[in-house]
């Protein structure tokens, strides 16, 4: 019997081995399609769109139920306007405060219009005052009133107070919900108060110490509070990073301070140094993100409020003016070329090489310009180091010009078999890359000096300078040397 079992095992083993070595088994599995772990996948978005098109509320609810508020906001932003309307009528869940605050401002007005009044009232009651202010800022007057009417009297007063401060100020970005304590309290007093208080903010990082007139005197981080003995006085735990922010301070300066000094939250005071709110790190980082996005969009000449949710007409309105400005600068460069029409007609090779000089200058200027605008935005380019940076960029531009002058000199010599033409394009390359580097740093500095946004028009000016100088240097030298 044992021999029979051994023979059976031996008979089965070859099949198992053959199984393992079969061509099908040797093929590795198809790698899964790469997806971002922190955004809704393309497959999930397709399923949601199918559920909307099929008007299947059960399937839609099943897909959305486990999703985070920020991901649901992404889904809404990725839908067309027609599908968004159907989505709002199908989904049994409601747009709550978390979702509403995450939705891009370019379509938030549309969502508010589609929300039932009761759902809107419930959503805004869940939001912090700073999020409500941000929401209201982007709505038209009728919708603003609809949101204000949905608030409790105390919340409405806080929001209306924030709206009295200038746009883009600390007063607009602060939240009025703060946790305060008298400076003479102990840790035990504070903990007992926090446990008994029912109306605390959802998130806070410091307990702000105030005097009887509500002047902030310092603050205590929650970590230090919880680690200290109950009989420890709060004033003994106060942090050195305490620096109250003026409600009228520019939000960009506030965001810079948070980033520069590694702040988590800071109290906001009015003109009488009374506590009126607090700014937290999430709001400061949002401002920094918005500032960086604006700079990128302005440098590209597509408007500072462009969004993937914009309609064709909105996108056209943002881009057309800048293209018109670029057209004017291109015409100016063409006038320079027209000045040397006879020279170009006699030496056709100039028309072939001319775009190379202009293109290299434009790219070199854009490189310097991008660094300069970024340095100005982060306040790392200041009066104390400006001339050192200008000198560095000038030297880099000169060295780049020499390097590419050698390359283009050899190319032009071999291509057109002429040492004179090679010399002309080499000199023009040095001149244009040197001027491009200077323009890339000096144009944004000049705009900043006169109070204009360096990101707004620098690109147009730098491109104009490099085109005009490049064409003039190349064609002017050609006329003097070759004719």
C-alpha positions in Angstrom: 0.0 0.0 0.0 2.9 2.4 0.8 4.5 1.6 -2.5 1.3 2.5 -4.3 1.1 5.8 -2.5 4.7 6.5 -3.4 4.0 5.7 -7.1 0.9 8.0 -7.0 3.0 10.8 -5.5 5.6 10.3 -8.2 3.0 10.4 -10.9 1.4 13.6 -9.5 4.7 15.5 -9.1 5.5 15.9 -12.7 2.1 17.4 -13.3 2.7 19.9 -10.5 6.1 20.8 -11.8 4.7 21.1 -15.3 2.0 23.3 -13.9 4.6 25.6 -12.3 6.6 25.9 -15.5 3.8 26.5 -17.9 4.1 29.6 -20.0 0.9 31.1 -18.4 2.4 30.7 -14.9 5.6 32.3 -16.0 3.9 35.5 -17.2 4.0 38.2 -14.4 0.7 39.7 -13.5 -0.3 42.9 -15.2 0.9 45.8 -13.0 -2.0 47.8 -11.6 -2.6 51.2 -13.1 -0.9 53.9 -11.1 -3.3 56.0 -9.1 -2.8 58.8 -6.6 -3.7 57.4 -3.1 -5.0 60.8 -2.0 -7.5 61.6 -4.8 -10.5 59.8 -6.2 -9.3 57.3 -8.8 -10.3 57.6 -12.5 -12.2 54.4 -12.2 -14.2 55.7 -9.2 -15.0 59.0 -11.0 -16.2 57.0 -14.0 -18.5 54.9 -11.8 -19.9 58.1 -10.2 -20.5 59.6 -13.6 -22.3 56.4 -14.7 -24.5 56.4 -11.6 -25.4 60.0 -12.3 -26.1 59.3 -16.0 -28.2 56.3 -15.0 -29.9 58.4 -12.3 -29.2 55.6 -9.8 -29.2 57.2 -6.3 -28.5 53.9 -4.5 -25.3 53.4 -6.4 -24.3 57.0 -6.0 -24.8 56.9 -2.2 -22.8 53.6 -2.0 -19.9 55.1 -3.8 -19.8 58.4 -1.9 -20.6 57.0 1.6 -17.0 56.1 2.6 -15.3 59.1 1.0 -13.7 62.0 2.8 -15.3 65.5 2.5 -12.3 66.8 0.5 -12.6 63.9 -1.9 -16.4 64.5 -2.4 -15.5 68.2 -3.1 -13.0 66.9 -5.8 -15.7 64.7 -7.3 -18.1 67.7 -7.5 -15.4 69.9 -9.1 -14.7 67.2 -11.7 -18.3 67.0 -12.9 -19.8 69.1 -15.7 -22.3 71.7 -14.8 -25.2 69.5 -16.1 -24.0 66.5 -14.1 -23.6 68.6 -10.9 -27.3 69.6 -11.1 -28.3 66.0 -11.4 -25.9 65.0 -8.7 -27.4 67.5 -6.2 -30.9 66.1 -6.9 -29.8 62.4 -6.6 -27.5 62.3 -3.7 -29.3 61.6 -0.4 -26.4 63.0 1.6 -26.2 66.7 2.1 -23.4 69.2 1.4 -22.2 69.8 4.9 -19.9 72.5 6.2 -16.7 70.4 5.6 -17.6 69.7 2.0 -18.7 73.3 1.3 -15.5 74.7 2.6 -13.4 72.4 0.4 -15.3 73.1 -2.9 -13.3 75.4 -5.2 -14.6 79.0 -5.0 -15.1 79.1 -8.8 -18.1 76.8 -8.5 -19.1 77.3 -4.8 -21.7 80.0 -5.9 -23.4 77.4 -8.1 -23.5 74.8 -5.4 -25.0 77.3 -2.9 -27.7 78.1 -5.5 -28.6 74.4 -5.8 -28.7 73.7 -2.1 -32.0 73.8 -0.2 -32.2 76.6 2.3 -32.4 74.2 5.3 -29.4 72.3 4.1 -27.4 75.5 3.6 -28.3 76.7 7.0 -27.2 73.4 8.6 -23.9 73.5 6.6 -22.9 77.0 7.6 -23.7 76.4 11.2 -21.0 73.6 11.2 -18.3 75.9 9.7 -15.8 78.0 11.6 -16.3 81.8 11.2 -13.2 82.1 9.0 -14.6 79.5 6.6 -18.0 81.3 6.5 -16.3 84.6 5.7 -14.3 83.0 2.9 -17.6 81.5 1.6 -19.5 84.8 1.7 -16.7 86.8 0.0 -17.2 84.8 -3.2 -21.0 84.9 -3.3 -23.3 87.5 -4.8 -25.4 89.8 -2.6 -28.5 87.6 -2.5 -26.6 84.4 -1.6 -24.6 86.3 1.0 -27.8 87.3 2.7 -29.1 83.8 2.5 -26.0 82.5 4.4 -26.1 85.3 7.0 -29.8 84.6 7.6 -28.9 81.0 8.3 -26.5 81.9 11.2 -27.2 82.3 14.9 -27.1 85.9 16.1 -23.7 85.5 17.8 -22.1 83.8 14.7 -23.6 86.4 12.4 -22.2 89.2 14.5 -18.7 87.6 14.3 -18.9 87.1 10.6 -20.1 90.7 10.0 -17.3 92.0 12.1 -14.7 90.1 10.0 -16.3 91.5 6.9 -15.7 95.1 8.1 -11.9 94.5 7.7 -10.2 95.1 4.4 -10.1 92.3 1.9 -6.9 90.3 2.1 -6.3 91.4 5.7 -5.7 89.3 8.8 -9.2 90.3 10.0 -10.7 88.5 7.0 -8.7 85.3 7.5 -9.1 85.0 11.3 -11.7 82.9 13.1 -13.6 84.4 16.0 -13.8 81.2 18.0 -11.0 81.5 20.6 -10.2 79.8 23.9 -9.1 82.3 26.6 -8.3 82.2 30.3 -7.3 84.8 32.9 -3.5 84.9 33.4 -3.9 84.2 37.1 -5.6 80.8 36.5 -3.7 77.6 37.2 -3.5 74.5 35.0 -6.2 72.8 37.1 -8.6 75.8 36.7 -8.1 75.7 33.0 -8.6 72.0 32.5 -11.8 72.0 34.6 -13.1 74.9 32.5 -12.3 73.1 29.2 -14.0 70.0 30.4 -17.1 71.9 31.5 -17.4 74.2 28.4 -19.7 72.9 25.7 -18.9 75.4 23.0 -15.2 75.0 22.3 -13.8 75.2 18.8 -13.4 71.9 17.0 -9.6 72.5 16.7 -7.4 74.8 18.7 -3.7 74.8 19.7 -3.3 77.5 22.4 -5.1 78.9 25.4 -4.8 82.6 25.1 -4.2 84.5 28.4 -6.1 87.8 28.6 -6.5 90.6 31.1 -10.0 92.0 32.2 -10.1 94.3 29.1 -9.5 91.3 26.8 -5.9 92.3 25.9 -3.9 89.2 25.1 -0.9 88.8 27.3 0.5 85.4 26.2 -0.6 81.9 25.3 0.0 78.3 26.5 0.2 75.4 24.1 -2.1 72.5 24.9 0.8 70.1 25.1 2.5 72.1 27.9 -0.8 72.5 29.6 -1.5 68.8 29.8 2.0 68.0 30.9 2.1 70.4 33.8 0.9 69.9 37.4 -2.5 71.2 38.3 -1.2 73.9 40.6 1.1 75.4 38.0 0.2 79.0 37.0 -0.6 79.6 33.4 1.7 82.6 33.2 4.7 80.3 34.0 3.9 78.2 30.9 3.5 81.0 28.4 5.4 80.5 25.1 8.0 82.8 23.8 6.6 82.7 20.2 3.6 84.8 21.2 3.3 87.8 18.8 -0.2 89.3 18.3 -1.2 90.1 14.8 -2.8 93.4 13.8 -6.3 92.8 12.2 -5.3 95.1 9.4 -2.1 93.4 8.5 -1.8 92.0 5.0 -2.6 88.3 4.8 0.5 87.6 2.7 2.7 89.1 5.5 0.8 87.0 8.1 1.4 83.9 6.1 5.1 84.8 5.7 5.4 85.2 9.5 3.8 81.8 10.1 6.2 80.2 7.7 9.3 82.2 8.9 8.8 81.7 12.6 7.1 78.2 12.5 3.9 79.4 14.2 0.9 77.2 14.8 -1.6 79.9 15.8 -1.5 83.5 16.8 -4.1 85.9 18.3 -5.5 88.8 16.3 -6.0 92.2 17.9 -7.9 95.3 16.8 -6.7 98.9 16.8 -7.2 99.0 20.6 -5.1 95.8 21.1 -8.2 93.9 22.1 -8.4 90.2 21.1 -10.8 89.7 18.2 -9.8 86.3 16.8 -7.1 83.9 16.1 -5.3 82.7 12.9 -4.3 79.1 12.7 -1.6 77.5 10.6 -4.0 75.9 8.1 -5.4 79.3 7.1 -1.8 80.7 6.8 -0.7 77.8 4.6 -3.8 78.2 2.4 -2.8 81.9 1.8 0.8 80.9 0.9 -0.6 78.3 -1.5 -2.9 80.9 -3.1 0.0 83.4 -3.4 2.2 80.8 -5.1 -0.7 79.7 -7.4 -1.4 83.4 -8.4 2.3 84.0 -9.2 2.4 80.9 -11.5 -0.8 81.9 -13.3 0.3 85.5 -13.7 3.7 84.6 -15.0 2.0 82.4 -17.6 -0.4 85.2 -18.5 -3.6 83.2 -17.8 -5.1 85.3 -15.1 -4.8 84.9 -11.3 -8.2 83.2 -10.8 -8.1 80.5 -13.5 -9.5 77.2 -12.7 -10.2 73.9 -14.4 -13.9 74.5 -13.6 -14.1 77.7 -15.7 -16.3 77.8 -18.7 -14.9 78.5 -22.2 -16.0 82.2 -22.1 -14.4 82.7 -18.6 -11.2 81.1 -19.8 -11.2 83.1 -23.0 -11.7 86.4 -21.0 -8.8 85.6 -18.8 -6.3 84.8 -21.5 -7.3 87.0 -24.4 -6.0 90.3 -22.9 -2.6 88.9 -22.2 -2.3 87.4 -25.7 -3.3 90.9 -27.0 -0.4 92.4 -25.0 2.0 89.8 -26.3 0.8 90.6 -29.8 1.8 94.2 -29.4 5.2 93.3 -28.1 5.6 90.9 -31.0 4.8 93.7 -33.4 7.4 95.9 -31.7 10.0 93.1 -32.3 8.9 92.9 -35.9 9.6 96.6 -36.4 13.2 95.9 -35.4 13.4 93.1 -38.0 11.8 95.4 -40.6 14.6 97.9 -40.0 17.1 95.3 -41.4 14.9 94.1 -44.3 17.5 94.8 -46.9 20.2 93.0 -44.9 18.1 89.9 -44.5 17.2 89.8 -48.2 20.9 89.8 -49.1 21.9 87.2 -46.5 19.2 84.6 -46.2 21.1 82.7 -43.5 20.2 85.5 -41.1 16.6 84.5 -41.3 17.5 81.0 -40.4 19.7 81.9 -37.4 17.7 84.8 -36.1 15.1 82.8 -34.1 17.8 81.0 -32.3 19.2 84.2 -30.7 15.7 85.4 -29.7 14.7 82.0 -28.3 17.8 81.5 -26.2 17.5 85.0 -24.8 13.8 84.4 -23.9 14.5 81.2 -22.1 17.4 82.7 -20.2 15.3 85.7 -19.2 12.5 83.4 -18.0 14.9 81.4 -15.9 16.1 84.4 -14.0 12.7 86.0 -13.9 11.2 82.9 -12.2 13.9 82.8 -9.5 13.5 86.6 -8.9 9.7 86.6 -8.6 9.9 83.6 -6.2 12.5 85.3 -4.1 10.5 88.5 -3.9 7.4 86.6 -2.9 9.2 84.8 -0.1 11.0 88.0 1.0 14.4 86.4 0.5 15.4 89.0 -2.0 15.8 92.2 0.0 17.7 95.5 -0.1 20.6 94.0 1.8 21.4 91.3 -0.9 19.8 92.7 -4.0 23.0 93.9 -5.7 24.8 90.7 -4.9 22.0 88.7 -6.6 22.0 91.1 -9.6 25.7 90.7 -9.9 25.5 86.9 -9.7 22.8 86.8 -12.4 24.8 89.1 -14.7 27.9 86.9 -14.4 25.8 83.7 -15.0 24.2 85.4 -18.0 27.6 86.3 -19.4 29.1 82.8 -18.9 26.0 81.2 -20.4 26.4 83.6 -23.4 30.0 82.6 -23.8 29.3 78.9 -23.7 26.5 79.0 -26.2 28.4 81.5 -28.4 31.1 78.9 -28.8 28.6 76.2 -29.7 26.6 78.4 -32.1 29.8 79.8 -33.6 30.9 76.3 -34.6 27.5 75.3 -35.8 27.1 78.4 -38.0 30.7 78.0 -39.3 30.1 74.4 -40.4 26.5 75.1 -41.6 27.1 78.2 -43.7 30.9 77.9 -44.2 31.6 81.4 -43.0 33.7 82.7 -40.1 32.2 86.2 -40.2 28.6 84.9 -39.8 29.8 82.6 -37.0 31.4 85.6 -35.2 28.3 87.7 -35.6 25.9 85.1 -34.0 28.5 84.4 -31.3 28.7 88.0 -30.2 24.9 88.5 -30.5 24.4 85.4 -28.3 26.7 86.8 -25.6 25.0 90.2 -25.7 21.4 88.8 -25.6 22.0 86.2 -22.8 23.7 88.9 -20.7 20.9 91.4 -21.2 18.3 88.6 -20.6 19.8 87.8 -17.3 19.8 91.5 -16.2 16.2 92.0 -17.5 15.0 88.9 -15.7 16.2 90.3 -12.3 15.8 94.1 -12.9 12.3 94.1 -14.4 10.6 92.4 -11.4 12.6 94.6 -9.0 11.5 97.7 -10.8 7.9 96.7 -10.7 8.1 95.9 -7.0 9.8 99.3 -6.4 6.8 101.0 -8.0 4.2 98.9 -6.1 3.2 96.7 -8.9 3.0 92.9 -8.7 6.2 91.5 -10.2 4.4 88.4 -11.4 1.8 90.4 -13.3 3.7 91.9 -16.2 7.3 90.9 -15.8 7.1 88.1 -18.4 5.8 90.5 -21.1 8.5 93.1 -20.4 11.4 90.5 -20.3 10.3 88.8 -23.5 10.1 92.2 -25.2 13.6 93.2 -24.1 15.2 89.9 -25.1 13.4 89.9 -28.5 14.3 93.5 -29.3 17.9 93.3 -28.1 18.5 89.9 -29.7 17.2 90.9 -33.1 18.9 94.3 -33.0 22.3 92.9 -31.8 22.3 90.1 -34.4 21.0 92.0 -37.4 22.9 95.2 -36.6 26.2 93.4 -36.3 25.4 91.4 -39.4 24.8 94.7 -41.3 28.1 96.2 -40.0 30.3 93.1 -40.5 28.9 91.2 -43.4 27.9 94.0 -45.8 
